[in-house]
Amino acid sequence: MRLTPAQIDTIKSTAQALLGEGAQVTLFGSRVHDQQKGGDVDLYVETAHPDLMKKIRCKVSLQDQLDMPVDLIVKPHGDHSPIAMIAKQEGIRL
């Protein structure tokens, strides 16, 4: 995984603060693979009450703190959409 422990802590704490205490964060995409280079941070988050404005605030905050592009997908707990399945199967829960 191509994130530092400090970056992981930032992601988790920001998601919890802005999306709710029960927010579950999964990293997926290119940052999961150590041998790849570059790329944005792809995050899949499940939360009790997805809210568009909270998602936007979280994305902007993460991009500012991490100083890199962030793709943020926020879905309700138990979502079974195709992107949810990919993130859960190929990703790493933070």
matplotlib code that plots the C-alpha trace (Angstrom):
import matplotlib.pyplot as plt

x = [0.0, 1.4, 0.2, 2.2, 0.8, 0.3, -1.7, -3.8, -4.5, -5.4, -7.9, -9.5, -9.8, -11.1, -13.7, -14.9, -15.1, -16.9, -18.9, -19.8, -18.3, -19.3, -17.7, -15.8, -13.0, -11.5, -8.6, -8.7, -7.2, -3.6, -2.4, -3.1, -0.2, 3.3, 4.9, 2.8, 3.7, 1.6, -2.1, -4.8, -6.1, -9.3, -11.4, -14.7, -16.6, -19.7, -21.6, -25.0, -26.3, -24.5, -24.8, -23.5, -22.3, -20.4, -18.8, -17.7, -16.2, -14.5, -13.0, -11.7, -10.3, -8.5, -7.0, -5.8, -4.3, -2.7, -1.7, -2.8, -6.0, -8.6, -11.5, -14.2, -17.2, -19.6, -22.4, -24.7, -23.7, -24.3, -24.3, -24.1, -23.4, -20.7, -18.2, -18.9, -18.2, -14.9, -13.7, -14.5, -13.0, -9.8, -9.3, -7.8, -9.9, -8.2]
y = [0.0, 3.4, 5.5, 6.4, 5.7, 9.5, 9.6, 6.7, 8.4, 11.6, 9.8, 7.8, 10.8, 13.1, 10.6, 10.0, 13.7, 14.8, 11.7, 10.2, 8.0, 4.8, 5.7, 2.7, 3.6, 1.3, 2.2, 0.8, 1.5, 2.1, 3.1, -0.4, -1.7, -1.0, -1.5, 1.2, 4.9, 8.1, 8.1, 9.7, 8.3, 6.2, 5.9, 4.0, 5.0, 3.4, 5.5, 5.5, 8.7, 9.7, 13.4, 15.2, 18.4, 16.3, 14.3, 17.4, 18.9, 15.6, 15.4, 19.0, 18.5, 15.3, 16.8, 19.8, 17.7, 15.0, 17.4, 15.0, 14.3, 12.2, 10.3, 9.8, 7.5, 7.6, 5.0, 3.7, 0.7, -2.5, -1.0, -3.7, -1.4, -2.6, 0.0, -1.1, -4.7, -3.8, -1.6, -4.3, -7.2, -5.4, -2.8, -2.6, -1.5, 1.3]
z = [0.0, -1.0, 1.9, 5.0, 8.5, 8.9, 5.7, 6.8, 10.2, 8.4, 6.1, 8.9, 11.3, 8.6, 7.4, 10.9, 11.7, 8.6, 7.5, 11.0, 13.7, 11.9, 8.6, 7.2, 4.8, 2.1, -0.1, -3.6, -7.0, -7.9, -4.4, -3.1, -5.3, -4.1, -7.5, -9.2, -9.2, -9.0, -9.1, -7.0, -3.7, -4.4, -1.3, -0.8, 2.4, 3.8, 6.3, 8.0, 6.3, 3.1, 2.5, -0.6, 1.2, 3.8, 1.0, -0.7, 2.5, 3.2, -0.3, -0.2, 3.3, 2.4, -0.8, 1.2, 4.0, 1.7, -1.0, -3.7, -5.7, -3.9, -5.5, -2.8, -3.1, -0.3, 0.0, 2.7, 4.8, 3.0, -0.5, -3.3, -6.3, -8.8, -7.5, -3.9, -4.8, -6.6, -3.7, -1.1, -3.1, -4.3, -1.7, 1.8, 4.7, 6.6]

ax = plt.figure().add_subplot(projection="3d")
ax.plot(x, y, z, "-o")
ax.set_aspect("equal")
plt.show()
